[in-house]
Each structure stands twice: as C-alpha cells, then as structure tokens.
Amino acid sequence: MTMLGQLRGGFRGVPTPNFAYSGSELDALSEGRNYYRSLVESFRPWIGKQVVEVGAGIGTFAQHLLSIETVESLVALEPGKNTFPLLRQRLEGNSRAEPIRAYLHQIPALDADSVVAVNVMEHVENDLDFLQHAHRVTHADGKLLLYVPALPAIYGSLDVALEHHRRYTRKTLRKVMEEAGWFVEKISYVNLPGVLAWYVAGRILRKTSISGAEVGIYDRFVIPLTSRLEKIWSPPIGQSLIAIGSKSLR
C-alpha cells in the first residue's frame, strides 16, 4: 500500500484543528521564487519518493516539491483553517498530493521516506515532541529535512509578530534532533546577508511585517548570488539553518 493509501485508510475520525494562522509572511514569501528553488536544490539529495510536508501553509513550497519528478506522493499537512483552503486549492487535481488539515501528532504511523518542515519548528512550542512525531511517521531509513531561523541574537519584533518561539544555533538544533532520535547528517548556516537585514528590520526599525515587494527585491538581487557562493563555501553564521537528519546510520 502506498503512503497516500495508508493515510486515507487510517485518518478517519481525527478531529479537525481549531486553529487560524495569524502570521503575515506566507503571502510575502510566495514571491521568493529563487529562495524556494535554492532550498529545493539543497534538499534534493535527501528527498525520497514518499514525502510528508509539515506546516505546508498555502502550498508554495509543496508545489516546488512536486516539481521533483521522483516524488511519487506528497502528504501536505496544514492545521490552519484560514490557510488550508488555499493549500487545497493549489494542490487540487494533482494525484500525487494529498492536503490534510491536521497537526503532525494526529497522523498515524506511515512509511514516509522523508519529512520536510520549512520555517515551521520555530512556531512549535514543544520542538522535541514535534521531532519525535516526525521520527514516528518515517520508515527505518527515513530522513528529516529542516529549515529554521538561526541566531537568537537577532530575535526581534519580526519574530514576535510572526509568533516565533525561538531562533536556533547549530548547537541547539543538533541537541534537540539527537534527543528525538535523529542522527545528524548535515547542519549548516545559510543566507549570511540575511543576518544584517533581519537585525536591522527587527531590532532597529522594529518592523512587524515583511512585504511581498521587500521579499521580491531580496529574492531577485541577493538570493541568486548568495546561493551560488554558499554552494562552495559554508558561512560561519547565517539567518537560517538547514539540517538533515537520518533515522539510521546507514
């Protein structure tokens, strides 16, 4: 039985979350085409055939995942009652995708090849519990693909407005991954220029939102250059962290 078959057969009767997403960045980040393409390329070696995306939002990254021909099925989880309709509309008609309005802990055990969470863990109050459930839904050789905000020192008004519980360091992210049972294959800082941009926006200007226009400018002029440079050089710090976890050492 495929992963979608497992889910459709074992998800009946699960209560629908009473949650509405109040953040403003999803629409803005939808303008980050280079940003998402770069992220997909960073994840590509570890993305399997059966994929679970947690916190799929309005489906922007889900569409990029589905552009990978080797992805046979994608379960896109999103609890938000205001964001889920947009996710469902975006994935409608794609036989490889199944949007589900649910939290990760509500999902029965699956045989997923990989669990993907992009800008999600910072919104989760108990990140250890989250990672343990990610561990549960993957098969014995499953992978965990994370993208999270980095550097507590730049936590500011934007993080508060976007309801971020934390920003991570390489050390703190590794610690919680290992506590949840994951072997860390890779963990690295990305987007060095974003450190200054986020610090100025959130600690100096005290901004509480980012606009599509701002994201579009950064995506057009900064991301392509940064992505090329960081393919050959790993920066000592960055606005975000990419981490890959494995359920086994094989």
N, C-alpha and C positions, 0 to 999 in steps of 0.2 A: 504493500500500500504506500502511495506517495505521502509526503508530508501534508499536502493540502487535504488528501483523503483522510488522514489521521485526525486532522483538526476539525474538519467538517463533521466527522463522526463522533467526536468526543467533546464538543464545545456547547452542546445544547444545555439550556438551563442556567448558564452562568449569568449572574446579574450584570446589567449594564451600568458602567460607572456614571455617577452624578458629578461630573467634573467639566469645567469650562476653562479653556486655556486663555490666560489674560495677557500673555506676552505679546509684544509687537514685532518681534524680529522675523517671524516666519515669512510674512509678505515681503519684507525688505530683503531677506536673504535669498528669496526666489530670483532676485536679479543677479545673483552671484554665479553665473554660468561657468566661468573659469575656475572659481572656487570649488564647485561641486565636481567638475571634471577632474581637477587635480586630486581631489580626495578619493574619487573612484579609482584613479590610477594608483594611488598609494595603497589602497585596499586590495586591488585586483588579484595579487598572488594568493591571497587567503580567502577569497570569496568562493564558496562552494556552489553546488547545484541547488541545494535546498537552503533558502535564506530566510531568516526572521529579522525584520527591522523593527526595533522598539522605539516608540515615540515618533511615528512616521509623519506627524504633523499634517501638512496639506499635500504631501506626496511629492515634493520637489526632488528629494534625494531618491525616493523609490523609483521614479522614472529613470534616473541615471543608473540605478542598479539593474533595472530591466533592460537597459541598453546593452548589457553584457550578455552575449548570446549563450554562454554556458550556464546562466542562471535559469534553471528549469521551473522553479516555483519560488514565489516570494509571499510570505505572510507579513502584512504591514499592520502593526498594532498601533492604535491611537485611541486614548481614552476620552479625548476632548469632545464634548457634544457640539461645540461650535466649529471645530476643525475637521472632525471626521467626515461630515458630508462633502467637504471639498476633496478630501483624500479619496473617498469612494467614487466621486465623480471623475477624478483624474485617472483612476485605475479601471474605470468601468469598461467592460468589453475585452480586457486583457485576461486571457485564460490562464496565464502564468501567475497571476496576482490574486491574492485574497485579502481585502481590507477587513480588519476585525476591530470593533470598538471594545477595547479591553486593556487591562494592565498586564504586564508580563507574568505576575504571580498567579493570574487567573487561568493561564494557558496550561493545558495538560502536557505531560512529558511527550516530546517529539523526538524525531531523529534528524534534527537540523544539522547541516554542515557548518553553518556559521550564524552567529547572532551579531547584528550591527546596531550600534547606538551612536548617533551623531548629535552632539550638543544636547544630550539627554541626562546623563548622570548628575550633572550639576543641579538639576531640578528635583532629584530624588533625595528625600530626607535620609533614608537608610540605604546608602550605596552598597554596603556589604550584602544586605538582603537581596538587592537587585542583581548583583553579580552571581550570587548563589542560585537564583532562579534562572539566570542565563546559562549557568553550568548545567542545570537540570534538563533544559529543553534541547541540548545538543547531544549528538551521539558520542561514542567513545573517543573519536579523534576530532571532535568539534573545535571550532575556532571562535574567538571573541574579538570583534573589531570595534575599537572605541576611538572617539574623537571628543575631547573635553577641553574646557577652558583652563589655562595654566596661569600660574604665578599669583598667589594670594596677595602679593604686594600691590597689584594693580586692581584689586577688587574695589569697585566704586559705585557710583549712583546708577550706572547702567546695569550692573549686576543685581543691585537691589530691585530696580524696576522690572527686570526680567525674571525675578524670583529665583536667582541662583543661590543655592545653599553654600557653595564653596567654589574656589578655583584650586587646581591641583598642582603639585610639583611632581617631578619624576619619582621621587621617593615615596610620596603619599599614595600615588596611583599604583605603583608597584606593590606596596604593602597591602592595600585593600584587595587587589586582584589575587595575590597569593593567599590571603586569608580565605578567599572564596573558593580556593582550589584550582586556580588557573596557573599554568606555567607561563611566564612572560617570555615571549619570543622577541618582541621588539617594543621599545618605548622611546619616543624621541620628541623633542620640541619642534614646532613648525611655526611659520609666519612670524619671523623676527620683527619686521617693520610694524606689525600689529601691536606690539608691546607699547610702543610710544603712542600710537594712535588711540589705543584703548585707555591708557593712563591719562592722556590729555582730555579725552571725551568724558571719562567717568570720575576723575579725581580733580581736574582743574575746571573744566567747563560745567561739570555736574549735570551732564545730559541724562535724560531719562528715556530716550528712544533713539533709534537709528532709522534713517530714511532709505527708501529704495534708491534714490539718487546718490546718496553717500556710498552705499554698497556698490552701486554700478560703477562709480568712478574708481574706487579702490580695486574692484574686480578687473577693470579694464587696464589700469596702468601699473598696479603693484603686484597682483597675484601672478600673472604670467612670468614676470622676471623672478619673483621670489620662488616660485615652483621650480623653475629651471635651476636656480642656484642651489636650492636645498635638496635636489636630486644627487648632487655631488659633494655637498657639504652639510653636515648636521650642526645647526646653530646651538650655542650653549644655553640659550633661553628662547622662548617664543610665546606668542599669545595663546597657543593651544598645544595640546599633546596628542599624538597618535600612539595608540598602544594595540598590540596584537597578543592575545592570549591563546594558549592551546590547552585542551583538556588532557592531553597525554604528552609524553616526552618524545614520542616518535615523530 
